[in-house]
Amino acid sequence: MKALSADRLLRAWELGRDRHPIDRGLLLHALAEPDADPDALADQPLGQRNRALFALRAATFGRQLPAWLDCPACGERLELSLDSASFDTLAAPAEGPVEVAGLRLRLPTSRDLAALAGDTSADGAALRLLEHCLITAPGAPTPALAPLLDAASEALEQADPWADLLFASTCGACGHAWDVRLDIAAFLWEELDAHAQRLLDEVHLLASAYGWPEADILALSAPRRAAYLQRVEGVTA
């Protein structure tokens, strides 16, 4: 997995800044797997997308994920650094359908999430997701899925543990322990957006000082850009 260059990172930011979060996740997935058909990526299991995003993030920003959390019990603001290696033991998404009470379900995909984007009810969205993932013969009636919601959700989570990532956290102030959900697509996009803003500031300063075009500035290595910025700001090493 190659790290995103400054130019590719800015291009991704430009393409994704006005997109829906699901589409941003697909954009990042395409960056992680540049040789894949973008339309085909939308039909890959969510866990496969998340694994690819972790690899892209590690190559570009490193394995440590800085995070800030508010304790749900006392409201204390917590700062932590999560090592992405803690997820390395998770199994890859299962191949083939998942069977629950005689029914066959495929693993949820980004396309399925897009179809549920307008749902405001968590239970309703979960039920519709099962309907999307149900494998039936053409013309066959749709069975009642509501009674199987819990069992089917658990089976899908076990078949694709990368799809819904959780990590344990404990508040140092009150001792409350809880599980935190990690949306790697949203997390990576926030980092990419922040980095893009810094790059734009750097281009602006160096272009204003030296008259260099954007492409030449972005082609500089990060240490060389930083050295020139120090001189522009009147600080020399």
Contacts in CASP RR format, 6 or more apart in sequence:
PFRMAT RR
TARGET T0000
AUTHOR 0000-0000-0000
METHOD contacts of the structure
MODEL  1
MKALSADRLLRAWELGRDRHPIDRGLLLHALAEPDADPDALADQPLGQRN
RALFALRAATFGRQLPAWLDCPACGERLELSLDSASFDTLAAPAEGPVEV
AGLRLRLPTSRDLAALAGDTSADGAALRLLEHCLITAPGAPTPALAPLLD
AASEALEQADPWADLLFASTCGACGHAWDVRLDIAAFLWEELDAHAQRLL
DEVHLLASAYGWPEADILALSAPRRAAYLQRVEGVTA
1 32 0 8 1.000
1 55 0 8 1.000
1 56 0 8 1.000
1 58 0 8 1.000
1 59 0 8 1.000
2 59 0 8 1.000
3 59 0 8 1.000
3 60 0 8 1.000
4 12 0 8 1.000
4 31 0 8 1.000
4 56 0 8 1.000
4 59 0 8 1.000
4 60 0 8 1.000
4 192 0 8 1.000
5 218 0 8 1.000
6 199 0 8 1.000
6 218 0 8 1.000
6 219 0 8 1.000
6 222 0 8 1.000
7 215 0 8 1.000
7 218 0 8 1.000
7 219 0 8 1.000
8 31 0 8 1.000
9 60 0 8 1.000
9 192 0 8 1.000
9 195 0 8 1.000
9 196 0 8 1.000
9 199 0 8 1.000
10 196 0 8 1.000
10 199 0 8 1.000
10 200 0 8 1.000
10 218 0 8 1.000
12 27 0 8 1.000
12 28 0 8 1.000
12 31 0 8 1.000
12 192 0 8 1.000
13 192 0 8 1.000
13 193 0 8 1.000
13 196 0 8 1.000
15 27 0 8 1.000
16 23 0 8 1.000
16 24 0 8 1.000
16 27 0 8 1.000
17 193 0 8 1.000
19 27 0 8 1.000
20 114 0 8 1.000
20 117 0 8 1.000
21 185 0 8 1.000
21 186 0 8 1.000
21 189 0 8 1.000
22 110 0 8 1.000
22 113 0 8 1.000
22 114 0 8 1.000
22 117 0 8 1.000
23 114 0 8 1.000
24 185 0 8 1.000
24 189 0 8 1.000
25 49 0 8 1.000
25 53 0 8 1.000
25 110 0 8 1.000
25 185 0 8 1.000
25 189 0 8 1.000
26 38 0 8 1.000
26 41 0 8 1.000
26 42 0 8 1.000
26 49 0 8 1.000
26 110 0 8 1.000
28 53 0 8 1.000
28 56 0 8 1.000
28 185 0 8 1.000
28 188 0 8 1.000
28 189 0 8 1.000
28 192 0 8 1.000
29 41 0 8 1.000
29 44 0 8 1.000
29 49 0 8 1.000
29 52 0 8 1.000
29 53 0 8 1.000
29 110 0 8 1.000
30 36 0 8 1.000
30 38 0 8 1.000
30 41 0 8 1.000
31 56 0 8 1.000
32 52 0 8 1.000
32 53 0 8 1.000
32 55 0 8 1.000
32 56 0 8 1.000
33 41 0 8 1.000
33 52 0 8 1.000
41 49 0 8 1.000
41 110 0 8 1.000
42 109 0 8 1.000
42 110 0 8 1.000
42 111 0 8 1.000
42 114 0 8 1.000
43 109 0 8 1.000
43 110 0 8 1.000
43 111 0 8 1.000
44 109 0 8 1.000
44 110 0 8 1.000
45 93 0 8 1.000
45 107 0 8 1.000
45 108 0 8 1.000
45 109 0 8 1.000
45 160 0 8 1.000
45 163 0 8 1.000
46 107 0 8 1.000
46 108 0 8 1.000
46 109 0 8 1.000
46 110 0 8 1.000
46 113 0 8 1.000
46 160 0 8 1.000
46 162 0 8 1.000
46 163 0 8 1.000
46 164 0 8 1.000
47 93 0 8 1.000
47 107 0 8 1.000
47 160 0 8 1.000
47 161 0 8 1.000
47 162 0 8 1.000
47 163 0 8 1.000
48 92 0 8 1.000
48 93 0 8 1.000
48 162 0 8 1.000
49 110 0 8 1.000
49 185 0 8 1.000
50 162 0 8 1.000
50 163 0 8 1.000
50 165 0 8 1.000
50 184 0 8 1.000
50 185 0 8 1.000
51 92 0 8 1.000
51 162 0 8 1.000
53 184 0 8 1.000
53 185 0 8 1.000
53 188 0 8 1.000
54 84 0 8 1.000
54 87 0 8 1.000
54 184 0 8 1.000
56 188 0 8 1.000
57 65 0 8 1.000
57 84 0 8 1.000
57 184 0 8 1.000
57 187 0 8 1.000
57 188 0 8 1.000
57 191 0 8 1.000
58 84 0 8 1.000
61 191 0 8 1.000
61 195 0 8 1.000
62 84 0 8 1.000
63 83 0 8 1.000
63 84 0 8 1.000
63 85 0 8 1.000
64 81 0 8 1.000
64 82 0 8 1.000
64 83 0 8 1.000
64 84 0 8 1.000
65 81 0 8 1.000
65 82 0 8 1.000
65 83 0 8 1.000
65 84 0 8 1.000
65 182 0 8 1.000
65 187 0 8 1.000
66 79 0 8 1.000
66 80 0 8 1.000
66 81 0 8 1.000
66 82 0 8 1.000
67 79 0 8 1.000
67 80 0 8 1.000
67 81 0 8 1.000
67 82 0 8 1.000
67 187 0 8 1.000
68 77 0 8 1.000
68 78 0 8 1.000
68 79 0 8 1.000
68 80 0 8 1.000
69 77 0 8 1.000
69 78 0 8 1.000
69 80 0 8 1.000
69 169 0 8 1.000
69 180 0 8 1.000
70 76 0 8 1.000
70 77 0 8 1.000
70 78 0 8 1.000
71 77 0 8 1.000
71 78 0 8 1.000
71 171 0 8 1.000
71 173 0 8 1.000
71 174 0 8 1.000
71 176 0 8 1.000
72 176 0 8 1.000
72 178 0 8 1.000
73 171 0 8 1.000
73 174 0 8 1.000
73 175 0 8 1.000
73 176 0 8 1.000
73 178 0 8 1.000
74 171 0 8 1.000
74 173 0 8 1.000
74 174 0 8 1.000
74 176 0 8 1.000
76 171 0 8 1.000
76 172 0 8 1.000
76 173 0 8 1.000
76 174 0 8 1.000
78 169 0 8 1.000
78 171 0 8 1.000
78 172 0 8 1.000
80 169 0 8 1.000
82 167 0 8 1.000
82 182 0 8 1.000
86 167 0 8 1.000
87 162 0 8 1.000
87 165 0 8 1.000
90 161 0 8 1.000
90 162 0 8 1.000
91 161 0 8 1.000
92 162 0 8 1.000
93 107 0 8 1.000
93 159 0 8 1.000
93 160 0 8 1.000
93 162 0 8 1.000
93 163 0 8 1.000
94 107 0 8 1.000
94 159 0 8 1.000
94 160 0 8 1.000
96 106 0 8 1.000
97 104 0 8 1.000
97 105 0 8 1.000
97 106 0 8 1.000
97 135 0 8 1.000
98 104 0 8 1.000
98 105 0 8 1.000
98 106 0 8 1.000
98 107 0 8 1.000
98 152 0 8 1.000
98 155 0 8 1.000
98 156 0 8 1.000
98 159 0 8 1.000
99 105 0 8 1.000
99 155 0 8 1.000
100 148 0 8 1.000
100 151 0 8 1.000
100 152 0 8 1.000
100 155 0 8 1.000
101 148 0 8 1.000
101 151 0 8 1.000
103 134 0 8 1.000
103 135 0 8 1.000
103 143 0 8 1.000
103 145 0 8 1.000
103 148 0 8 1.000
103 152 0 8 1.000
104 134 0 8 1.000
104 135 0 8 1.000
105 130 0 8 1.000
105 133 0 8 1.000
105 134 0 8 1.000
105 135 0 8 1.000
105 152 0 8 1.000
105 155 0 8 1.000
105 156 0 8 1.000
106 133 0 8 1.000
106 135 0 8 1.000
107 133 0 8 1.000
107 156 0 8 1.000
107 159 0 8 1.000
107 160 0 8 1.000
107 163 0 8 1.000
108 129 0 8 1.000
108 132 0 8 1.000
108 133 0 8 1.000
108 156 0 8 1.000
108 160 0 8 1.000
108 163 0 8 1.000
112 129 0 8 1.000
112 132 0 8 1.000
112 133 0 8 1.000
115 128 0 8 1.000
115 132 0 8 1.000
116 125 0 8 1.000
116 128 0 8 1.000
116 129 0 8 1.000
116 132 0 8 1.000
119 125 0 8 1.000
119 128 0 8 1.000
123 149 0 8 1.000
126 149 0 8 1.000
126 153 0 8 1.000
127 145 0 8 1.000
127 146 0 8 1.000
127 149 0 8 1.000
130 145 0 8 1.000
130 148 0 8 1.000
130 149 0 8 1.000
130 152 0 8 1.000
130 153 0 8 1.000
131 142 0 8 1.000
131 145 0 8 1.000
133 156 0 8 1.000
134 142 0 8 1.000
134 143 0 8 1.000
134 145 0 8 1.000
136 142 0 8 1.000
145 152 0 8 1.000
156 163 0 8 1.000
157 163 0 8 1.000
157 164 0 8 1.000
164 181 0 8 1.000
165 181 0 8 1.000
165 182 0 8 1.000
165 183 0 8 1.000
165 184 0 8 1.000
166 179 0 8 1.000
166 180 0 8 1.000
166 181 0 8 1.000
166 182 0 8 1.000
167 179 0 8 1.000
167 180 0 8 1.000
167 182 0 8 1.000
168 177 0 8 1.000
168 178 0 8 1.000
168 179 0 8 1.000
168 180 0 8 1.000
169 177 0 8 1.000
169 178 0 8 1.000
169 179 0 8 1.000
169 180 0 8 1.000
170 176 0 8 1.000
170 177 0 8 1.000
171 177 0 8 1.000
199 218 0 8 1.000
202 217 0 8 1.000
202 225 0 8 1.000
202 229 0 8 1.000
203 214 0 8 1.000
203 217 0 8 1.000
203 218 0 8 1.000
205 229 0 8 1.000
205 232 0 8 1.000
205 233 0 8 1.000
206 212 0 8 1.000
206 217 0 8 1.000
206 225 0 8 1.000
206 228 0 8 1.000
206 229 0 8 1.000
206 232 0 8 1.000
207 213 0 8 1.000
207 214 0 8 1.000
207 217 0 8 1.000
209 228 0 8 1.000
209 232 0 8 1.000
210 228 0 8 1.000
217 225 0 8 1.000
220 228 0 8 1.000
227 237 0 8 1.000
230 236 0 8 1.000
230 237 0 8 1.000
END
